[in-house]
């Protein structure tokens, strides 16, 4: 059984800053929370190793893009048949971009 990690207040501050801007430099995070760059980097690495931080993602503003749609979705097929259906959606739906 996987042990539950318990981030402390400093970890939560780091997580909040990364949630706001996943590309925030470690030095800037350190300035926000009054910690050295190596100490922040070590904490982030620990959060990644514990599986608390699992990804760094980009957000897009569809209103600033010349896209005809407003939603992105990820589909995970459960079997080969549904994979075929998903793969053919762009051909059947003009609003779907593959």
Buried (B, 14 or more C-beta within 10 A) or exposed (E): EEEEEEBEEBBEBBBEBBEEEEEBEBEEBBEEBEBEBEEBBEBBEBBEEBEBBEEEEEEEEEEEEEEEEEEEEEEEEEEEEEEEEBEEEEEEEEEEEE
